[in-house]
C-alpha cells in the first residue's frame, strides 16, 4: 500500500511539473509559440513523458483550468447561496468571477485573449466545463430553470459577458458598486430578469 502511495505522489508531482511548465511557457511565449519540447524541458522531463500524461499542449492547459475550476465553483456556489433571488445570485456569481478569476493560478489564463478559442472549447463546449457552469447557474437561478437549453443560454450569455469584461478594458474603470449596477442594468435584462 505504501509503495502505491509513493507512485501516486510521483505521478501527481510529474503532472504538476508539466502543468506549471506549460503555464510558465505560455506566459513567456504565448500559446502559438509554445511547443511540447519547451514544456518538457521546463518540467525537466522528456517529451514522451509529457505524452504519457497529455495528448497535446491544449490538453495540458484544459486540465489545469479544470482542476482549478472545481475549487472555484464550490466557492462561488457557497457564496451565491447566501442570497435569496436569482437576480442577486447571478450578479454575485458574476462579480465573484470577475474578482477571483484573475487571481487564480491557472484560471487567470481566461483573461488572456491569445487563448480565447481554447477557453471557448473548455467552458462552453467541453462536457466537464459545461457541467461546472451548470452547477453554478443552477444554484444562481435557484434551480428554477428546468429546461436545459434555457440554462445553457443563460450560461452562454453570462460566460460571454464575463470573458468580455475580463479581456476588454472599459472606457471608464468601475468600482464594485458601479460594476454591480452595470451588470444589473445590462446583464439581467438579457437573461430575462
N, C-alpha and C positions, 0 to 999 in steps of 0.2 A: 504494500500500500504506500509506503514511504517513497519508493522509487517512482511510482506513478505520479505522485505529487511533484517530485523534482522535475520530471519530464514535462509535466503541465506548466510548471513555472518557467522552464526554459522556453517552451513554445510561446507562452504569453510574452516573455521578455524579448524574444526574437521578433515576434509580431509587432510589439510595441516599438522596437527599434526601427523596424521598416516603416511603420506609420509616421514616427517622429521625423525620420529622414525624408520621407516623401513630402511632409508638410514644410519642412525647412527648405528643401529644394524648390518647392512650389513658390514659397515666399521670395526666394532669391532669383529664380529664373522665369517663373510663370508656367502655367500648365503646358503650353505649346512647346516649350524648350526643355522640359524635364524629361529625362529618359530613365528607363529601369536601371541602366548602369549607374546613373547618378544616385538613384535611390539605394541601390545595393551597396555602392561604395560608401555612402554616408552612414549606412546602417552597420557597416563592417561585415557584410555577408556577401555571398556570391549571388549572381543573377538567378541561377537555378533555385537557390533558397527562397528568393523573393517569389518565384513562380510556384513554389510549394505552398505558399500561403495565399497568393493573389493571382488573378489572371492577367491584370494589367494595372497601369498607374491609376486609372479611373476607379477600378475596383478597390484599390487601397484607400483612395480619398472617400469613396462612398462608405466603406467600412468604418473609417474614422468618424465620419459625420454621424453615422447610425449609432455608434457606441456613445458618443457624446449626447446625442438626441434623447436617448432613453431617460437619462437622469433629468435633463431639462424639461421634458414632457411631464414627468411626475411633479416637478416643482411648479410648473405652470398650472397644472390641474389642481394641485393643493391650494395655490393662490386664488384661482378664479372661483373655486367653490366657496370662498368666503363672501361672495357677492350673490345677491338674490336674482336679479333679472338677467336674461340672455344679453341684453344690450350692455349692461355693466360688465358682464363676464367676457364678452367679445372684446370690448375696449381694453380691459385689464390684460387679457391674453396678448393682444397686440402690443400694448405698452411694455409688458414684460419681455416679449420677444425683441422689441426694439432696444431695450436696455441690456438684456442678457446675451443675445447672440454675438455682438461684437466682443464680449468679454470671455466667451467660452473658447477654450484652447483650440478645438478643431472647428467648431461651428462658426467661428469668426470668418472662416472661408466663404461663408454665404454672402458676405458683403463684397467679395472680390468679383468684379464684373467679368474677369477673364474666365471664370468657370461657371458662367450662367447656365450653359446648356447642361453641364453635369448636375448642377443644383436642380434644374427642372426635372431631369431624369430621376434624381434622388427623391425630391419632395413630392412631385405631382404624379410621377409615373410608376416608380417602384412600389411594389406591394408593401414593403416594410415602412417606407417613408409615408405612404398614404395611410397606413394603419395608425401610425403615430399621430398624424394630423387629425384623423378621425377621432381618436381618443380625446384630443384637446377640444375639438369643436363639438363633439357630442356633449362633453361636460359644459362647454361655454354656452351652448344653446339649451342647457338644462334638459338635455335628452328629448327635446320637443320635436326635433326633426326626425321623422321616421323614414322618409324617402331618402335612400342612399344617394341618388342623383342630386337631390337638392342639397344634401350635406356636402357632397363633393363640389358643388358650385360655390357654396359658402367658403369652403376650404380654398378653392382656386382664387376667388376674389381676394380673400384675406392674405393668402400667400403672395399673390402678385403685388398687392399694396405693400406688404411688409418688405419684400425684396426691393421694391422701388424706393421705399423710404430709407432702406439701408444703403442702397448703392447710388442714388441720385441726390445730390445736395440741393436743398431747397433754396429759393431766392432769399428767404429770411429764416434764420435759425429759430426753432421753437423750444420753449421750456416745456416741462412735463404738463403743466396746465394747458398751455396752448396746443400741445400735441394731442391731448385728450379731446379738446374742443374740435380740433381739425378732424380727428377720427369720428367723433360723434356726428359732425356735420357732413362729412364726405363718405365715410365707410358704411355707417349704419343704414342710410337710405339705399345704398347699392345692394345691401343684403335684405332689404325689405322690412327693416325695422324703423 
